[in-house]
Amino acid sequence: MNAAETRLFLAALRAALSRGQETAIATVVGVRGSAYRREGTRMLVLDDASQVCMLSGGCLEAEVVEVALEVIRTGTPSLTHYDLSEDATWGLGIGCGGSVDVRVERVDMNDPVMGAWLDVLGGGGAAVLAVPLQGAGKILVRSDGAVLGQLGPGLHDFAVTAALERLGLREPRAVTLHAPDGQAVFLDVNTPPPPLVIYGAGHDAMPLSAQAHALGYDVHVIDPREAYLTPARFPGAVLHSLAPEELAEFSMPARAQVIVMNHHLDRDRLCLHHALKSGAEYVGVLGPRSRAQDLLDALRAEGVTFTEVEMSRLRSPIGLRIGAEAPEEVALSVLAELMAWRRGYDGGFLNGHAGRIHDALTHVNET
């Protein structure tokens, strides 16, 4: 789940708890073959059978709600296997061709691990909730190595080590792993929302910021023109009124992705310098490759040099080749590239691809 879905999920959970309603969390813990969503997708089920968020395209939800109501009644977690290739079962007339495992657990705010996990989700921290798929218990593993809770022999140390390894990845995702003794443990991963820093508050930055916020990014917009930096133009974004010569005052977030789009050569030159020296993981320059080259040439003429590592972070032109023209279309193209880059995909067409849709780094036929 991205940060936007998590915000929706938590808001509904808090509202339900404030009303005194019982709730359960249904989580996809295993996927085989093709399925609509991946491991780590969550759905909240309330005791009145209402639901928030989706586990599939609509084929599983009614069945999962029934299971969740029983879990709410008994307090006993459930693990259910759903074969999505059995068309008649779901009454859709088509099947996804895969299968999913869904774990459902009642929300117990007296459980310190559950409470700490929900706090992590709300605060955007980096941590892993490790839950055995057979047996009881759960642990919360934070990025600094702190562990809350205890699992049984043969599983605790394995789960802690695996959780810390997941947190060390650029784009860690939830996964079910098996310990050497065969015990299965589900690792539900939460990391801070990815930071997106936009240099420039022009008209075309508005849809980029809005779409990025909707996708769960932590958006920052930098521009010296205070009149352009308003919540009405950039809802949900953190706004920084800084001239290029003041950029040293801005602390670049860890793992930031940066877009340079001032449409002003001097500002773009100084912003590109700042971005490449900042350690940002991705530095994209809007516009043709020649424009980015002109900016680099001007910086080199001033005696500015960049290391190979710094230059490896530069992307130009940016965006997927979808024929984008309008600002909203350009924003879609840029964010599609960012998502593919973050998750390790090539960004090509899925047409003709016979494997799992979610398989990363798979070259697909674009003809």
KOLLUM-189774 format. One record per residue (C-alpha): residue in three letters; x, y, z. Coordinates in steps of 0.2 Angstrom, whole numbers, padded with zeros to 4 digits, always signed. Layout:
// KOLLUM-189774
ALAXYZ;...
***
This chain:
// KOLLUM-189774
MET+0000+0000+0000;ASN+0006+0017-0004;ALA+0006+0032+0009;ALA-0011+0039+0002;GLU-0020+0022+0004;THR-0012+0020+0022;ARG-0019+0038+0026;LEU-0036+0033+0021;PHE-0035+0016+0030;LEU-0029+0024+0046;ALA-0042+0038+0046;ALA-0056+0025+0044;LEU-0049+0015+0058;ARG-0047+0030+0070;ALA-0065+0035+0066;ALA-0072+0017+0069;LEU-0062+0016+0086;SER-0069+0033+0091;ARG-0087+0026+0088;GLY-0083+0010+0098;GLN-0084-0001+0083;GLU-0074-0018+0082;THR-0063-0019+0067;ALA-0052-0032+0058;ILE-0037-0030+0046;ALA-0037-0041+0031;THR-0019-0042+0023;VAL-0013-0051+0008;VAL+0001-0062+0014;GLY+0005-0072-0002;VAL+0002-0071-0020;ARG+0005-0085-0033;GLY+0003-0082-0052;SER-0007-0066-0057;ALA-0017-0056-0045;TYR-0024-0038-0044;ARG-0014-0033-0029;ARG+0002-0039-0020;GLU+0008-0044-0003;GLY+0005-0031+0010;THR-0011-0024+0003;ARG-0023-0021+0018;MET-0042-0019+0020;LEU-0051-0013+0035;VAL-0067-0022+0039;LEU-0079-0015+0052;ASP-0092-0024+0063;ASP-0106-0018+0052;ALA-0098-0026+0037;SER-0092-0010+0029;GLN-0075-0010+0022;VAL-0061+0002+0018;CYS-0048-0001+0004;MET-0048-0016-0008;LEU-0038-0032-0009;SER-0043-0036-0027;GLY-0053-0029-0041;GLY-0069-0033-0032;CYS-0069-0052-0033;LEU-0063-0056-0015;GLU-0070-0043-0004;ALA-0087-0050+0000;GLU-0080-0067+0005;VAL-0066-0058+0015;VAL-0079-0047+0024;GLU-0088-0063+0030;VAL-0072-0071+0036;ALA-0067-0054+0045;LEU-0084-0053+0054;GLU-0081-0071+0061;VAL-0063-0065+0067;ILE-0071-0050+0075;ARG-0083-0061+0084;THR-0071-0074+0090;GLY-0054-0065+0091;THR-0046-0079+0082;PRO-0035-0074+0067;SER-0038-0083+0050;LEU-0028-0088+0035;THR-0038-0091+0020;HIS-0032-0097+0002;TYR-0042-0090-0013;ASP-0039-0097-0030;LEU-0043-0084-0042;SER-0043-0095-0057;GLU-0059-0103-0051;ASP-0071-0092-0060;ALA-0087-0099-0055;THR-0083-0097-0036;TRP-0082-0078-0038;GLY-0095-0076-0051;LEU-0086-0064-0062;GLY-0085-0074-0078;ILE-0066-0072-0079;GLY-0051-0077-0068;CYS-0035-0068-0064;GLY-0026-0085-0065;GLY-0017-0084-0049;SER-0021-0086-0030;VAL-0019-0076-0014;ASP-0018-0080+0004;VAL-0027-0067+0015;ARG-0023-0066+0034;VAL-0037-0058+0045;GLU-0034-0052+0063;ARG-0045-0042+0074;VAL-0038-0025+0080;ASP-0034-0026+0098;MET-0027-0009+0105;ASN-0022-0018+0121;ASP-0009-0028+0111;PRO+0007-0017+0112;VAL+0014-0023+0096;MET-0002-0020+0086;GLY-0003-0002+0094;ALA+0015+0001+0090;TRP+0013-0005+0072;LEU-0002+0007+0070;ASP+0008+0021+0077;VAL+0022+0017+0064;LEU+0009+0018+0050;GLY+0003+0034+0056;GLY+0020+0042+0059;GLY+0027+0036+0042;GLY+0042+0027+0051;ALA+0053+0013+0045;ALA+0048-0004+0053;VAL+0043-0021+0049;LEU+0029-0031+0057;ALA+0034-0050+0057;VAL+0019-0062+0060;PRO+0020-0081+0059;LEU+0007-0088+0048;GLN+0006-0103+0059;GLY+0005-0100+0078;ALA+0003-0085+0088;GLY+0013-0069+0092;LYS+0021-0055+0082;ILE+0036-0043+0083;LEU+0039-0026+0077;VAL+0057-0023+0071;ARG+0062-0005+0069;SER+0076+0001+0057;ASP+0088+0005+0071;GLY+0087-0014+0077;ALA+0075-0011+0091;VAL+0063-0026+0093;LEU+0046-0026+0102;GLY+0038-0043+0106;GLN+0045-0061+0105;LEU+0043-0075+0093;GLY+0046-0094+0096;PRO+0063-0103+0095;GLY+0070-0105+0077;LEU+0059-0090+0071;HIS+0063-0075+0081;ASP+0081-0072+0076;PHE+0077-0077+0058;ALA+0063-0064+0057;VAL+0073-0050+0065;THR+0087-0053+0053;ALA+0076-0054+0038;ALA+0066-0038+0043;LEU+0082-0028+0044;GLU+0088-0034+0027;ARG+0071-0029+0019;LEU+0073-0011+0027;GLY+0090-0010+0019;LEU+0082-0011+0001;ARG+0078+0005-0009;GLU+0060+0000-0011;PRO+0056-0014+0002;ARG+0040-0023+0000;ALA+0030-0035+0010;VAL+0035-0053+0008;THR+0032-0071+0016;LEU+0048-0080+0020;HIS+0052-0097+0027;ALA+0064-0100+0041;PRO+0077-0115+0039;ASP+0065-0126+0049;GLY+0051-0122+0037;GLN+0041-0110+0048;ALA+0032-0096+0037;VAL+0033-0078+0043;PHE+0025-0063+0035;LEU+0035-0047+0034;ASP+0024-0032+0033;VAL+0035-0017+0028;ASN+0032+0001+0031;THR+0044+0015+0026;PRO+0043+0034+0025;PRO+0034+0041+0010;PRO+0046+0044-0004;PRO+0051+0063-0004;LEU+0049+0072-0021;VAL+0057+0089-0022;ILE+0051+0101-0036;TYR+0062+0116-0040;GLY+0049+0128-0048;ALA+0031+0133-0044;GLY+0025+0136-0061;HIS+0009+0131-0068;ASP+0015+0114-0074;ALA+0022+0110-0057;MET+0004+0111-0049;PRO-0002+0094-0057;LEU+0014+0086-0054;SER+0013+0090-0036;ALA-0005+0086-0034;GLN-0003+0069-0043;ALA+0012+0065-0033;HIS+0003+0069-0016;ALA-0011+0058-0022;LEU+0001+0044-0024;GLY+0008+0046-0007;TYR+0024+0056-0010;ASP+0030+0068+0003;VAL+0031+0083-0009;HIS+0042+0099-0007;VAL+0041+0114-0018;ILE+0055+0127-0019;ASP+0053+0144-0027;PRO+0059+0161-0023;ARG+0042+0168-0028;GLU+0031+0168-0013;ALA+0015+0173-0022;TYR+0016+0156-0032;LEU+0019+0146-0016;THR+0001+0144-0009;PRO-0008+0130-0002;ALA-0022+0133-0015;ARG-0009+0130-0029;PHE+0000+0116-0020;PRO-0012+0107-0008;GLY-0003+0094+0003;ALA+0015+0100-0001;VAL+0028+0108+0010;LEU+0032+0125+0003;HIS+0049+0133+0003;SER+0052+0151-0002;LEU+0070+0151-0006;ALA+0081+0159-0019;PRO+0094+0149-0028;GLU+0108+0156-0018;GLU+0098+0151-0002;LEU+0097+0133-0006;ALA+0110+0128+0007;GLU+0096+0132+0020;PHE+0086+0117+0013;SER+0090+0100+0020;MET+0087+0088+0007;PRO+0077+0073+0013;ALA+0085+0056+0013;ARG+0082+0046-0003;ALA+0074+0061-0011;GLN+0069+0062-0029;VAL+0071+0079-0037;ILE+0064+0087-0052;VAL+0071+0103-0059;MET+0058+0113-0068;ASN+0060+0132-0065;HIS+0059+0136-0084;HIS+0073+0149-0080;LEU+0090+0145-0085;ASP+0099+0154-0071;ARG+0088+0146-0057;ASP+0089+0129-0066;ARG+0108+0130-0067;LEU+0109+0133-0048;CYS+0096+0121-0043;LEU+0104+0107-0054;HIS+0120+0111-0045;HIS+0112+0110-0028;ALA+0102+0094-0032;LEU+0117+0084-0039;LYS+0128+0089-0024;SER+0114+0085-0012;GLY+0115+0066-0013;ALA+0097+0065-0020;GLU+0095+0048-0027;TYR+0086+0054-0043;VAL+0089+0071-0051;GLY+0078+0074-0066;VAL+0078+0089-0078;LEU+0062+0093-0087;GLY+0064+0097-0105;PRO+0075+0091-0119;ARG+0092+0083-0117;SER+0100+0098-0125;ARG+0094+0109-0111;ALA+0101+0098-0097;GLN+0117+0098-0107;ASP+0117+0117-0108;LEU+0115+0118-0089;LEU+0130+0106-0086;ASP+0141+0116-0099;ALA+0137+0132-0090;LEU+0142+0125-0073;ARG+0158+0117-0080;ALA+0162+0134-0087;GLU+0161+0141-0069;GLY+0173+0127-0063;VAL+0160+0116-0056;THR+0164+0097-0058;PHE+0153+0082-0053;THR+0159+0064-0049;GLU+0153+0049-0059;VAL+0142+0044-0045;GLU+0134+0062-0045;MET+0131+0061-0063;SER+0124+0044-0063;ARG+0109+0051-0053;LEU+0105+0063-0067;ARG+0090+0059-0078;SER+0086+0069-0094;PRO+0074+0069-0103;ILE+0062+0063-0090;GLY+0046+0054-0092;LEU+0039+0039-0101;ARG+0036+0041-0120;ILE+0017+0042-0120;GLY+0015+0057-0131;ALA+0012+0069-0116;GLU+0008+0087-0120;ALA-0003+0095-0107;PRO+0004+0099-0090;GLU-0007+0085-0082;GLU-0001+0073-0096;VAL+0017+0077-0093;ALA+0015+0075-0074;LEU+0008+0057-0077;SER+0023+0053-0089;VAL+0035+0059-0076;LEU+0027+0050-0061;ALA+0026+0034-0071;GLU+0044+0035-0074;LEU+0048+0038-0055;MET+0037+0024-0050;ALA+0046+0012-0063;TRP+0063+0018-0057;ARG+0059+0016-0039;ARG+0052-0002-0041;GLY+0064-0008-0053;TYR+0053-0009-0069;ASP+0057-0005-0086;GLY+0042+0005-0090;GLY+0037-0004-0106;PHE+0020-0010-0112;LEU+0013-0025-0104;ASN+0005-0031-0120;GLY+0011-0048-0125;HIS+0019-0052-0108;ALA+0014-0069-0103;GLY+0022-0070-0086;ARG+0016-0062-0069;ILE+0011-0044-0072;HIS+0020-0038-0057;ASP+0037-0046-0061;ALA+0050-0033-0061;LEU+0064-0030-0074;THR+0055-0040-0087;HIS+0057-0034-0105;VAL+0041-0034-0114;ASN+0037-0033-0133;GLU+0031-0016-0138;THR+0027-0020-0156;
***
